[in-house]
Amino acid sequence: MKVMIDICIVPLGVGVSVSEYVAACQKVFDEAGLSHQMHAYGTNVEGGWDEVMLAVKQCHEIVHEMGAPRITTSMRLGTRTDREQTMQDKVDSVQAKLS
């Protein structure tokens, strides 16, 4: 099953700047071969359910290895079975209506 997620992983106990942790998670998504798009307060990721969830787990593992004693993550996810749809399809649909 394909899944699209919007995820925000926040390391706690590491100070106020978290960009190095965000970068580490972006590398996880890259190495997993997942389509992803970072935005100001998180990352959209799409792919197979198992692959996406494994990457989320790997992000947690790496952020802990980097020294974060605690992590809080919020995630919204969606699936559909009626047709294939990508993150870009969703954006294009709205942009077409704005034209």
Backbone as XML, in Angstrom:
<?xml version="1.0"?>
<chain id="A" units="angstrom">
  <residue number="1" name="MET">
    <atom name="N" x="0.841" y="-1.179" z="0.000"/>
    <atom name="CA" x="0.000" y="0.000" z="0.000"/>
    <atom name="C" x="0.884" y="1.239" z="0.000"/>
  </residue>
  <residue number="2" name="LYS">
    <atom name="N" x="0.525" y="2.218" z="-0.792"/>
    <atom name="CA" x="1.231" y="3.504" z="-0.819"/>
    <atom name="C" x="0.672" y="4.401" z="0.277"/>
  </residue>
  <residue number="3" name="VAL">
    <atom name="N" x="1.545" y="5.253" z="0.824"/>
    <atom name="CA" x="1.142" y="6.184" z="1.866"/>
    <atom name="C" x="1.831" y="7.525" z="1.634"/>
  </residue>
  <residue number="4" name="MET">
    <atom name="N" x="1.140" y="8.588" z="1.997"/>
    <atom name="CA" x="1.713" y="9.933" z="2.032"/>
    <atom name="C" x="1.669" y="10.382" z="3.477"/>
  </residue>
  <residue number="5" name="ILE">
    <atom name="N" x="2.802" y="10.907" z="3.971"/>
    <atom name="CA" x="2.812" y="11.406" z="5.345"/>
    <atom name="C" x="3.312" y="12.839" z="5.370"/>
  </residue>
  <residue number="6" name="ASP">
    <atom name="N" x="2.880" y="13.533" z="6.390"/>
    <atom name="CA" x="3.442" y="14.833" z="6.745"/>
    <atom name="C" x="4.001" y="14.622" z="8.140"/>
  </residue>
  <residue number="7" name="ILE">
    <atom name="N" x="5.314" y="14.753" z="8.283"/>
    <atom name="CA" x="5.959" y="14.397" z="9.547"/>
    <atom name="C" x="6.804" y="15.548" z="10.061"/>
  </residue>
  <residue number="8" name="CYS">
    <atom name="N" x="6.772" y="15.715" z="11.366"/>
    <atom name="CA" x="7.600" y="16.710" z="12.042"/>
    <atom name="C" x="8.262" y="16.008" z="13.227"/>
  </residue>
  <residue number="9" name="ILE">
    <atom name="N" x="9.565" y="15.817" z="13.121"/>
    <atom name="CA" x="10.347" y="15.148" z="14.160"/>
    <atom name="C" x="11.118" y="16.214" z="14.926"/>
  </residue>
  <residue number="10" name="VAL">
    <atom name="N" x="10.874" y="16.297" z="16.238"/>
    <atom name="CA" x="11.484" y="17.350" z="17.047"/>
    <atom name="C" x="12.316" y="16.719" z="18.166"/>
  </residue>
  <residue number="11" name="PRO">
    <atom name="N" x="13.642" y="16.862" z="18.081"/>
    <atom name="CA" x="14.486" y="16.369" z="19.166"/>
    <atom name="C" x="14.380" y="17.309" z="20.369"/>
  </residue>
  <residue number="12" name="LEU">
    <atom name="N" x="14.298" y="16.740" z="21.537"/>
    <atom name="CA" x="14.220" y="17.539" z="22.766"/>
    <atom name="C" x="15.511" y="17.368" z="23.554"/>
  </residue>
  <residue number="13" name="GLY">
    <atom name="N" x="15.883" y="18.417" z="24.244"/>
    <atom name="CA" x="17.080" y="18.365" z="25.071"/>
    <atom name="C" x="18.360" y="18.633" z="24.305"/>
  </residue>
  <residue number="14" name="VAL">
    <atom name="N" x="18.248" y="19.277" z="23.116"/>
    <atom name="CA" x="19.427" y="19.525" z="22.291"/>
    <atom name="C" x="19.614" y="21.003" z="21.969"/>
  </residue>
  <residue number="15" name="GLY">
    <atom name="N" x="18.849" y="21.878" z="22.600"/>
    <atom name="CA" x="18.930" y="23.302" z="22.294"/>
    <atom name="C" x="17.845" y="23.710" z="21.319"/>
  </residue>
  <residue number="16" name="VAL">
    <atom name="N" x="17.928" y="24.956" z="20.869"/>
    <atom name="CA" x="16.848" y="25.496" z="20.035"/>
    <atom name="C" x="17.045" y="25.273" z="18.540"/>
  </residue>
  <residue number="17" name="SER">
    <atom name="N" x="18.259" y="25.052" z="18.087"/>
    <atom name="CA" x="18.501" y="24.818" z="16.668"/>
    <atom name="C" x="18.460" y="23.319" z="16.392"/>
  </residue>
  <residue number="18" name="VAL">
    <atom name="N" x="17.608" y="22.921" z="15.445"/>
    <atom name="CA" x="17.462" y="21.491" z="15.149"/>
    <atom name="C" x="17.786" y="21.160" z="13.688"/>
  </residue>
  <residue number="19" name="SER">
    <atom name="N" x="18.373" y="22.092" z="12.958"/>
    <atom name="CA" x="18.600" y="21.881" z="11.532"/>
    <atom name="C" x="19.498" y="20.678" z="11.236"/>
  </residue>
  <residue number="20" name="GLU">
    <atom name="N" x="20.481" y="20.397" z="12.084"/>
    <atom name="CA" x="21.348" y="19.248" z="11.819"/>
    <atom name="C" x="20.572" y="17.936" z="11.940"/>
  </residue>
  <residue number="21" name="TYR">
    <atom name="N" x="19.571" y="17.898" z="12.800"/>
    <atom name="CA" x="18.742" y="16.707" z="12.963"/>
    <atom name="C" x="17.784" y="16.557" z="11.786"/>
  </residue>
  <residue number="22" name="VAL">
    <atom name="N" x="17.252" y="17.678" z="11.333"/>
    <atom name="CA" x="16.395" y="17.674" z="10.146"/>
    <atom name="C" x="17.196" y="17.173" z="8.943"/>
  </residue>
  <residue number="23" name="ALA">
    <atom name="N" x="18.405" y="17.683" z="8.791"/>
    <atom name="CA" x="19.259" y="17.259" z="7.674"/>
    <atom name="C" x="19.532" y="15.758" z="7.735"/>
  </residue>
  <residue number="24" name="ALA">
    <atom name="N" x="19.747" y="15.233" z="8.924"/>
    <atom name="CA" x="20.005" y="13.794" z="9.067"/>
    <atom name="C" x="18.795" y="12.979" z="8.612"/>
  </residue>
  <residue number="25" name="CYS">
    <atom name="N" x="17.607" y="13.454" z="8.941"/>
    <atom name="CA" x="16.393" y="12.737" z="8.514"/>
    <atom name="C" x="16.181" y="12.866" z="7.014"/>
  </residue>
  <residue number="26" name="GLN">
    <atom name="N" x="16.520" y="14.006" z="6.444"/>
    <atom name="CA" x="16.411" y="14.156" z="4.989"/>
    <atom name="C" x="17.304" y="13.135" z="4.290"/>
  </residue>
  <residue number="27" name="LYS">
    <atom name="N" x="18.488" y="12.899" z="4.859"/>
    <atom name="CA" x="19.397" y="11.898" z="4.291"/>
    <atom name="C" x="18.799" y="10.496" z="4.374"/>
  </residue>
  <residue number="28" name="VAL">
    <atom name="N" x="18.090" y="10.212" z="5.457"/>
    <atom name="CA" x="17.430" y="8.908" z="5.602"/>
    <atom name="C" x="16.412" y="8.722" z="4.478"/>
  </residue>
  <residue number="29" name="PHE">
    <atom name="N" x="15.588" y="9.745" z="4.239"/>
    <atom name="CA" x="14.584" y="9.643" z="3.176"/>
    <atom name="C" x="15.243" y="9.506" z="1.808"/>
  </residue>
  <residue number="30" name="ASP">
    <atom name="N" x="16.333" y="10.242" z="1.591"/>
    <atom name="CA" x="17.086" y="10.128" z="0.330"/>
    <atom name="C" x="17.601" y="8.704" z="0.134"/>
  </residue>
  <residue number="31" name="GLU">
    <atom name="N" x="18.281" y="8.195" z="1.161"/>
    <atom name="CA" x="18.894" y="6.869" z="1.062"/>
    <atom name="C" x="17.855" y="5.766" z="0.902"/>
  </residue>
  <residue number="32" name="ALA">
    <atom name="N" x="16.640" y="6.011" z="1.414"/>
    <atom name="CA" x="15.560" y="5.035" z="1.270"/>
    <atom name="C" x="14.920" y="5.112" z="-0.113"/>
  </residue>
  <residue number="33" name="GLY">
    <atom name="N" x="15.300" y="6.130" z="-0.890"/>
    <atom name="CA" x="14.734" y="6.291" z="-2.226"/>
    <atom name="C" x="13.299" y="6.780" z="-2.223"/>
  </residue>
  <residue number="34" name="LEU">
    <atom name="N" x="12.915" y="7.457" z="-1.137"/>
    <atom name="CA" x="11.544" y="7.951" z="-1.012"/>
    <atom name="C" x="11.416" y="9.362" z="-1.561"/>
  </residue>
  <residue number="35" name="SER">
    <atom name="N" x="10.308" y="9.619" z="-2.216"/>
    <atom name="CA" x="10.014" y="10.971" z="-2.664"/>
    <atom name="C" x="9.655" y="11.788" z="-1.425"/>
  </residue>
  <residue number="36" name="HIS">
    <atom name="N" x="10.293" y="12.954" z="-1.265"/>
    <atom name="CA" x="10.018" y="13.760" z="-0.081"/>
    <atom name="C" x="10.234" y="15.227" z="-0.397"/>
  </residue>
  <residue number="37" name="GLN">
    <atom name="N" x="9.529" y="16.071" z="0.349"/>
    <atom name="CA" x="9.635" y="17.512" z="0.178"/>
    <atom name="C" x="9.612" y="18.171" z="1.552"/>
  </residue>
  <residue number="38" name="MET">
    <atom name="N" x="10.721" y="18.775" z="1.908"/>
    <atom name="CA" x="10.801" y="19.484" z="3.181"/>
    <atom name="C" x="10.036" y="20.797" z="3.066"/>
  </residue>
  <residue number="39" name="HIS">
    <atom name="N" x="9.384" y="21.192" z="4.145"/>
    <atom name="CA" x="8.752" y="22.508" z="4.220"/>
    <atom name="C" x="9.110" y="23.124" z="5.561"/>
  </residue>
  <residue number="40" name="ALA">
    <atom name="N" x="8.613" y="24.300" z="5.837"/>
    <atom name="CA" x="9.079" y="25.063" z="7.000"/>
    <atom name="C" x="8.868" y="24.356" z="8.341"/>
  </residue>
  <residue number="41" name="TYR">
    <atom name="N" x="7.835" y="23.525" z="8.448"/>
    <atom name="CA" x="7.560" y="22.874" z="9.725"/>
    <atom name="C" x="7.429" y="21.369" z="9.616"/>
  </residue>
  <residue number="42" name="GLY">
    <atom name="N" x="8.170" y="20.771" z="8.678"/>
    <atom name="CA" x="8.121" y="19.325" z="8.552"/>
    <atom name="C" x="8.530" y="18.865" z="7.168"/>
  </residue>
  <residue number="43" name="THR">
    <atom name="N" x="8.145" y="17.640" z="6.862"/>
    <atom name="CA" x="8.492" y="17.023" z="5.585"/>
    <atom name="C" x="7.332" y="16.162" z="5.117"/>
  </residue>
  <residue number="44" name="ASN">
    <atom name="N" x="7.004" y="16.274" z="3.829"/>
    <atom name="CA" x="6.057" y="15.363" z="3.200"/>
    <atom name="C" x="6.859" y="14.224" z="2.592"/>
  </residue>
  <residue number="45" name="VAL">
    <atom name="N" x="6.387" y="13.010" z="2.788"/>
    <atom name="CA" x="7.078" y="11.825" z="2.280"/>
    <atom name="C" x="6.032" y="10.902" z="1.659"/>
  </residue>
  <residue number="46" name="GLU">
    <atom name="N" x="6.391" y="10.283" z="0.531"/>
    <atom name="CA" x="5.476" y="9.306" z="-0.061"/>
    <atom name="C" x="6.241" y="8.068" z="-0.480"/>
  </residue>
  <residue number="47" name="GLY">
    <atom name="N" x="5.547" y="6.942" z="-0.439"/>
    <atom name="CA" x="6.142" y="5.681" z="-0.853"/>
    <atom name="C" x="5.342" y="4.521" z="-0.312"/>
  </residue>
  <residue number="48" name="GLY">
    <atom name="N" x="5.931" y="3.346" z="-0.386"/>
    <atom name="CA" x="5.281" y="2.171" z="0.168"/>
    <atom name="C" x="5.193" y="2.272" z="1.687"/>
  </residue>
  <residue number="49" name="TRP">
    <atom name="N" x="4.097" y="1.766" z="2.225"/>
    <atom name="CA" x="3.844" y="1.864" z="3.672"/>
    <atom name="C" x="5.045" y="1.377" z="4.481"/>
  </residue>
  <residue number="50" name="ASP">
    <atom name="N" x="5.512" y="0.180" z="4.217"/>
    <atom name="CA" x="6.600" y="-0.397" z="5.006"/>
    <atom name="C" x="7.885" y="0.412" z="4.884"/>
  </residue>
  <residue number="51" name="GLU">
    <atom name="N" x="8.186" y="0.880" z="3.671"/>
    <atom name="CA" x="9.406" y="1.654" z="3.454"/>
    <atom name="C" x="9.357" y="2.997" z="4.175"/>
  </residue>
  <residue number="52" name="VAL">
    <atom name="N" x="8.200" y="3.650" z="4.134"/>
    <atom name="CA" x="8.060" y="4.942" z="4.807"/>
    <atom name="C" x="8.164" y="4.774" z="6.316"/>
  </residue>
  <residue number="53" name="MET">
    <atom name="N" x="7.474" y="3.774" z="6.862"/>
    <atom name="CA" x="7.500" y="3.574" z="8.312"/>
    <atom name="C" x="8.890" y="3.154" z="8.791"/>
  </residue>
  <residue number="54" name="LEU">
    <atom name="N" x="9.608" y="2.375" z="7.988"/>
    <atom name="CA" x="10.984" y="2.009" z="8.335"/>
    <atom name="C" x="11.859" y="3.257" z="8.364"/>
  </residue>
  <residue number="55" name="ALA">
    <atom name="N" x="11.684" y="4.160" z="7.406"/>
    <atom name="CA" x="12.470" y="5.395" z="7.374"/>
    <atom name="C" x="12.164" y="6.264" z="8.594"/>
  </residue>
  <residue number="56" name="VAL">
    <atom name="N" x="10.905" y="6.323" z="9.009"/>
    <atom name="CA" x="10.545" y="7.085" z="10.211"/>
    <atom name="C" x="11.275" y="6.501" z="11.423"/>
  </residue>
  <residue number="57" name="LYS">
    <atom name="N" x="11.275" y="5.178" z="11.533"/>
    <atom name="CA" x="11.989" y="4.520" z="12.636"/>
    <atom name="C" x="13.481" y="4.845" z="12.576"/>
  </residue>
  <residue number="58" name="GLN">
    <atom name="N" x="14.059" y="4.801" z="11.374"/>
    <atom name="CA" x="15.487" y="5.098" z="11.222"/>
    <atom name="C" x="15.792" y="6.546" z="11.592"/>
  </residue>
  <residue number="59" name="CYS">
    <atom name="N" x="14.885" y="7.459" z="11.282"/>
    <atom name="CA" x="15.086" y="8.854" z="11.699"/>
    <atom name="C" x="15.184" y="8.942" z="13.214"/>
  </residue>
  <residue number="60" name="HIS">
    <atom name="N" x="14.286" y="8.264" z="13.907"/>
    <atom name="CA" x="14.336" y="8.277" z="15.366"/>
    <atom name="C" x="15.656" y="7.695" z="15.869"/>
  </residue>
  <residue number="61" name="GLU">
    <atom name="N" x="16.070" y="6.585" z="15.294"/>
    <atom name="CA" x="17.309" y="5.956" z="15.732"/>
    <atom name="C" x="18.507" y="6.886" z="15.523"/>
  </residue>
  <residue number="62" name="ILE">
    <atom name="N" x="18.574" y="7.522" z="14.378"/>
    <atom name="CA" x="19.714" y="8.406" z="14.083"/>
    <atom name="C" x="19.707" y="9.640" z="14.974"/>
  </residue>
  <residue number="63" name="VAL">
    <atom name="N" x="18.541" y="10.230" z="15.172"/>
    <atom name="CA" x="18.465" y="11.431" z="16.017"/>
    <atom name="C" x="18.857" y="11.088" z="17.458"/>
  </residue>
  <residue number="64" name="HIS">
    <atom name="N" x="18.458" y="9.923" z="17.941"/>
    <atom name="CA" x="18.914" y="9.500" z="19.274"/>
    <atom name="C" x="20.430" y="9.294" z="19.287"/>
  </residue>
  <residue number="65" name="GLU">
    <atom name="N" x="20.959" y="8.664" z="18.231"/>
    <atom name="CA" x="22.415" y="8.450" z="18.152"/>
    <atom name="C" x="23.176" y="9.778" z="18.125"/>
  </residue>
  <residue number="66" name="MET">
    <atom name="N" x="22.541" y="10.825" z="17.603"/>
    <atom name="CA" x="23.173" y="12.143" z="17.540"/>
    <atom name="C" x="23.152" y="12.854" z="18.891"/>
  </residue>
  <residue number="67" name="GLY">
    <atom name="N" x="22.505" y="12.242" z="19.887"/>
    <atom name="CA" x="22.535" y="12.809" z="21.229"/>
    <atom name="C" x="21.219" y="13.310" z="21.779"/>
  </residue>
  <residue number="68" name="ALA">
    <atom name="N" x="20.155" y="13.233" z="21.008"/>
    <atom name="CA" x="18.857" y="13.678" z="21.529"/>
    <atom name="C" x="18.326" y="12.628" z="22.500"/>
  </residue>
  <residue number="69" name="PRO">
    <atom name="N" x="18.119" y="13.014" z="23.773"/>
    <atom name="CA" x="17.635" y="12.045" z="24.741"/>
    <atom name="C" x="16.146" y="11.735" z="24.577"/>
  </residue>
  <residue number="70" name="ARG">
    <atom name="N" x="15.445" y="12.650" z="23.882"/>
    <atom name="CA" x="13.999" y="12.506" z="23.742"/>
    <atom name="C" x="13.592" y="13.090" z="22.393"/>
  </residue>
  <residue number="71" name="ILE">
    <atom name="N" x="12.567" y="12.506" z="21.783"/>
    <atom name="CA" x="12.048" y="12.991" z="20.500"/>
    <atom name="C" x="10.532" y="12.994" z="20.575"/>
  </residue>
  <residue number="72" name="THR">
    <atom name="N" x="9.939" y="14.055" z="20.069"/>
    <atom name="CA" x="8.493" y="14.072" z="19.892"/>
    <atom name="C" x="8.224" y="14.211" z="18.400"/>
  </residue>
  <residue number="73" name="THR">
    <atom name="N" x="7.328" y="13.388" z="17.899"/>
    <atom name="CA" x="7.022" y="13.385" z="16.476"/>
    <atom name="C" x="5.529" y="13.480" z="16.272"/>
  </residue>
  <residue number="74" name="SER">
    <atom name="N" x="5.143" y="14.374" z="15.363"/>
    <atom name="CA" x="3.742" y="14.411" z="14.941"/>
    <atom name="C" x="3.711" y="13.989" z="13.484"/>
  </residue>
  <residue number="75" name="MET">
    <atom name="N" x="2.696" y="13.204" z="13.143"/>
    <atom name="CA" x="2.617" y="12.683" z="11.796"/>
    <atom name="C" x="1.149" y="12.568" z="11.393"/>
  </residue>
  <residue number="76" name="ARG">
    <atom name="N" x="0.867" y="13.072" z="10.207"/>
    <atom name="CA" x="-0.437" y="12.850" z="9.584"/>
    <atom name="C" x="-0.181" y="11.960" z="8.386"/>
  </residue>
  <residue number="77" name="LEU">
    <atom name="N" x="-1.069" y="11.030" z="8.123"/>
    <atom name="CA" x="-0.854" y="10.164" z="6.979"/>
    <atom name="C" x="-2.155" y="9.907" z="6.254"/>
  </residue>
  <residue number="78" name="GLY">
    <atom name="N" x="-2.002" y="9.598" z="4.974"/>
    <atom name="CA" x="-3.169" y="9.309" z="4.160"/>
    <atom name="C" x="-2.864" y="8.225" z="3.153"/>
  </residue>
  <residue number="79" name="THR">
    <atom name="N" x="-3.893" y="7.442" z="2.863"/>
    <atom name="CA" x="-3.801" y="6.413" z="1.838"/>
    <atom name="C" x="-5.055" y="6.515" z="0.979"/>
  </residue>
  <residue number="80" name="ARG">
    <atom name="N" x="-4.960" y="6.020" z="-0.234"/>
    <atom name="CA" x="-6.153" y="5.912" z="-1.066"/>
    <atom name="C" x="-6.023" y="4.685" z="-1.948"/>
  </residue>
  <residue number="81" name="THR">
    <atom name="N" x="-7.159" y="4.072" z="-2.230"/>
    <atom name="CA" x="-7.159" y="2.853" z="-3.027"/>
    <atom name="C" x="-7.875" y="3.024" z="-4.358"/>
  </residue>
  <residue number="82" name="ASP">
    <atom name="N" x="-8.524" y="4.183" z="-4.560"/>
    <atom name="CA" x="-9.293" y="4.364" z="-5.788"/>
    <atom name="C" x="-8.417" y="4.729" z="-6.986"/>
  </residue>
  <residue number="83" name="ARG">
    <atom name="N" x="-7.239" y="5.306" z="-6.736"/>
    <atom name="CA" x="-6.321" y="5.641" z="-7.821"/>
    <atom name="C" x="-4.962" y="6.000" z="-7.249"/>
  </residue>
  <residue number="84" name="GLU">
    <atom name="N" x="-3.962" y="6.005" z="-8.123"/>
    <atom name="CA" x="-2.616" y="6.433" z="-7.734"/>
    <atom name="C" x="-2.591" y="7.953" z="-7.701"/>
  </residue>
  <residue number="85" name="GLN">
    <atom name="N" x="-1.959" y="8.526" z="-6.701"/>
    <atom name="CA" x="-1.822" y="9.974" z="-6.597"/>
    <atom name="C" x="-0.514" y="10.302" z="-5.900"/>
  </residue>
  <residue number="86" name="THR">
    <atom name="N" x="0.192" y="11.287" z="-6.427"/>
    <atom name="CA" x="1.450" y="11.706" z="-5.826"/>
    <atom name="C" x="1.251" y="13.027" z="-5.086"/>
  </residue>
  <residue number="87" name="MET">
    <atom name="N" x="2.269" y="13.402" z="-4.328"/>
    <atom name="CA" x="2.227" y="14.705" z="-3.652"/>
    <atom name="C" x="2.081" y="15.807" z="-4.690"/>
  </residue>
  <residue number="88" name="GLN">
    <atom name="N" x="2.822" y="15.692" z="-5.788"/>
    <atom name="CA" x="2.763" y="16.720" z="-6.823"/>
    <atom name="C" x="1.387" y="16.784" z="-7.469"/>
  </residue>
  <residue number="89" name="ASP">
    <atom name="N" x="0.723" y="15.650" z="-7.643"/>
    <atom name="CA" x="-0.639" y="15.645" z="-8.180"/>
    <atom name="C" x="-1.564" y="16.496" z="-7.321"/>
  </residue>
  <residue number="90" name="LYS">
    <atom name="N" x="-1.418" y="16.380" z="-6.027"/>
    <atom name="CA" x="-2.279" y="17.133" z="-5.108"/>
    <atom name="C" x="-2.031" y="18.637" z="-5.242"/>
  </residue>
  <residue number="91" name="VAL">
    <atom name="N" x="-0.774" y="19.021" z="-5.328"/>
    <atom name="CA" x="-0.419" y="20.440" z="-5.477"/>
    <atom name="C" x="-0.911" y="20.951" z="-6.832"/>
  </residue>
  <residue number="92" name="ASP">
    <atom name="N" x="-0.682" y="20.178" z="-7.884"/>
    <atom name="CA" x="-1.101" y="20.585" z="-9.227"/>
    <atom name="C" x="-2.606" y="20.786" z="-9.303"/>
  </residue>
  <residue number="93" name="SER">
    <atom name="N" x="-3.375" y="19.942" z="-8.635"/>
    <atom name="CA" x="-4.821" y="20.066" z="-8.639"/>
    <atom name="C" x="-5.298" y="21.397" z="-8.085"/>
  </residue>
  <residue number="94" name="VAL">
    <atom name="N" x="-4.688" y="21.810" z="-6.988"/>
    <atom name="CA" x="-5.051" y="23.102" z="-6.383"/>
    <atom name="C" x="-4.578" y="24.246" z="-7.258"/>
  </residue>
  <residue number="95" name="GLN">
    <atom name="N" x="-3.357" y="24.156" z="-7.776"/>
    <atom name="CA" x="-2.831" y="25.237" z="-8.617"/>
    <atom name="C" x="-3.670" y="25.415" z="-9.878"/>
  </residue>
  <residue number="96" name="ALA">
    <atom name="N" x="-4.184" y="24.335" z="-10.433"/>
    <atom name="CA" x="-5.025" y="24.423" z="-11.621"/>
    <atom name="C" x="-6.303" y="25.201" z="-11.322"/>
  </residue>
  <residue number="97" name="LYS">
    <atom name="N" x="-6.805" y="25.034" z="-10.119"/>
    <atom name="CA" x="-8.029" y="25.744" z="-9.735"/>
    <atom name="C" x="-7.768" y="27.226" z="-9.459"/>
  </residue>
  <residue number="98" name="LEU">
    <atom name="N" x="-6.535" y="27.571" z="-9.180"/>
    <atom name="CA" x="-6.165" y="28.960" z="-8.947"/>
    <atom name="C" x="-5.924" y="29.712" z="-10.258"/>
  </residue>
  <residue number="99" name="SER">
    <atom name="N" x="-5.714" y="29.003" z="-11.335"/>
    <atom name="CA" x="-5.415" y="29.630" z="-12.629"/>
    <atom name="C" x="-6.664" y="30.205" z="-13.274"/>
  </residue>
</chain>
